[in-house]
Amino acid sequence: MDYLNILKTPDFAGIVQGVGVRPIHLKSALRRVTMGMGADMKNAIAIGYGSHVVLSPHAGALDALEAVEAFEQLARTLPAFLGHEPAVVAVDAHPDMQSSRFGYKLAGEWKVPVVEVQHHQAHAVACLAENGRHEGLVLVMDGTGWGGDGTIWGAELLKISGSTFRRCATFIPVPLPGGDAAVRRPARQAVGRCVQAGISLTDRFLARLGVGREEATVWEQQCVKGLNAPLTHAAGRLFDAFATVLGLAPVQTTYEGEPAICLEAAARGWNGGELPEIPFKTLERDGMLWIDWAPAFDRLTELSLEKEDRGRWAMAAHHAIAEAAMLMITFSLSQTAERCVGLSGGVFMNRILNDLLVPQLERLGIEVVRHRETPPGDGGIALGQAVVAGA
């Protein structure tokens, strides 16, 4: 796409609104002009100046040469079009992101500093900023994000205070054998869950997964020895694992979030009646609440699952995740005077989870803020980056 010609058109604002984004008005002015480079998935960039942040048209996933070229052209063109030269460039803290590498390149050319912004902090700040806030609790649930501690974050209850944050609650991390390969082959994730929970891989369970003993043993050893098996806290991966052990996920995923979408679709097919309980444990450590899903998989791997029961268990999984989210939030509310909670991250595109969680929070008198002008997924990351770097 030729963004240079798009930006020259008189109806640029209309084009921006046509793809679902528009200038965001902030409650307080930024101290300096900032450029947020966004993430590598669902990329959009942002220019922040004064009390405004303007998001670019959607650039998409930076996994093809054409997309990268369009993204780079957009990043060079938008500041000139808006008439605001960045004084700082904000990038995702993940060192290997294409968007971050190009952000460093631009900053070097422009001789301006770079601010690295943690992925989930950017999500949380974006959600608050577009609702006229700069402080609050935000539950960020997605599939991946560099945590800065050597693990993958993605189920994070964060306390945001301006440009700083504190992690209040999360999920116990589990190994992801093969890293990205486990996202494409979700059975790997099921094996990782079993290793974390100390569950034996029975022949019956492996048959349900469609995995041979030799292959499963390799994945198991990856987890045990920590060989290309990064630890993940991500809620998106939990949805994948639930879908897989319930026989709802594809053998190989063909698009992002496919197992989670299958789980939600199955839950919508539930015809009502009593739901089974999917158990989990909680523990407090280092001033945080941790959710341990090992008991859930201990139960699910032992099921003799009939096809007609999958919808019931899929809905039970949604209820369990909503319950865990409520515990994370109420734990953090007990430690602060905050009465505002934001919800961000791609997981919150799940309508069932929203419908379960939001009414419970509102009954407690909590003001729930959600994305209204930007998407909850990575398309809004640049907004959060720009606000953090400009504060």
Buried (B, 14 or more C-beta within 10 A) or exposed (E): BEBEEBBEEEEBEEEBEEEBBBBBEBEEEBEBBBBBBBBBBBBBBBBBBEEBBBBBBBBBBBEEEEBBEBBBBBBBBBBEBBEBEBBBBBBBBBEEBBBBEBBBEBBEEBEBEBBBBBBBBBBBBBBBBBBEBBEBBBBBBBBBBBBEEEBBBBBBBBBBEEBEBBBBBBBBBBBBBBBEEBBBBBBBBBBBBBBBBEBEBEEEBBEBBEBEEEBBBBBBEBBEEEEBBBBBBBBBBBBBBBBBBBBBBBEEBEEBBBBBBBBBEBBEEBEEEEBBEBBBEBEEEEEBBBBBBBEBBBBBBEBEBEEEBBBBBBBBBBBBBBBBBBBBBBBBBEEEEBEBBBBBBBBBBBEBBBEBBBEBBEEEEBBBBBBEBBBBBBBBBBBBBBBBBBB
